[in-house]
Amino acid sequence: MIKTAAHHPKPGPRIQRGLAFLRLTMVGGIAAILAACSAQPGVKDGVILADDPAPKLSDYGFFKDAGAREAADGVTPYDLVNPLFSDHAAKHRLVYVPEGQTAAYNAENVFDFPVGSVLIKTFAFAPDMRKPEEGERYVETRLLIRKESGWMAYPYIWNAEQTEATYAPVGGRQTIQTIAPDGEALSIDYAIPNRNQCKLCHSKDGQLMPIGPSARSLNHDGPLGPNQIADWTTRGLLTGLDINCAHCHRAGGGASNSGLFLAWNEGNPTGWGVHKRPTAAGRGSGDDLFVIEPGKPDESILVHRLQSTEPGVLMPELGRTTIDHEGLALIRQWIAEIPASAP
């Protein structure tokens, strides 16, 4: 006869205690694993792409400290040429793009960010906005997250201790006492928008969209020092930028007869100079054999022309009479890191 559950004898007290201990051990082990995972530093892509927003700002791992003053690795500060006025609030902007991915440059519109990207904006006030760095307090942090389905907006409100910001889909209000940059004492009824109100400004064709990260808004020296568009490109955050040399060195450009094509989508290493012989010898080549000799910047025509100020040799031919030492150092480093076995 087939036995049913009713025919199984009930475990004795010792077995029951053993099973209870095993269950507790398993639960404790799982809790320990979860705690260990949450304690890992760095941005947590799984939290970013979860269906629901995280309860706390710290859950995402965007910052190294509880007060969100130090960005985590891979999170880059930026600012805008002309930021929107918001009751004199200071704004701290950061961008995160998943490792190994890039935003695509667009000359006219906001850059096209890959799924998993996040734009982070924190609003803050100091007792005296003539000295915004003294006694500054965070009020809210807004996240724009690029999900598979599109952009999502999540507002977070900071606590009084300045140790955490909590998800606040309904927004909120705070009274801010401060002194304006012109010296006027202000009492501001500061409104933190709810999740849906973000779309009032961040909207295009009925879809939630970022506003700030565009070429015209980022094209200046940012909080990290260099020009932000160039800096984002160097950091690997941005691709698709046909600038500088690529204006001429592309199909149909003024230097197309050189066969050196430096557009962002040029995939042939010979096209951008690796083991490419010059179309014409002479002073411009400096007796070097290739535009780029992998691993050997001092034997590369590209370096020879960039470090020259001699008419007929220097590149670009117009627009400079001195050497861009920073740019030259970057090109030299790049060539030095190209494997000698490169095709």
Beta strands, then each sheet from edge to edge (+ up, - down):
strand 1: 75-78
strand 2: 90-96
strand 3: 103-104
strand 4: 118-125
strand 5: 137-147
strand 6: 150-158
strand 7: 165-167
strand 8: 172-179
strand 9: 185-192
strand 10: 203-204
strand 11: 207-208
strand 12: 238-239
sheet 1: 1+ 2- 4+ 5- 6+ 7-
sheet 2: 3+ 12+
sheet 3: 8+ 9-
sheet 4: 10+ 11-
end
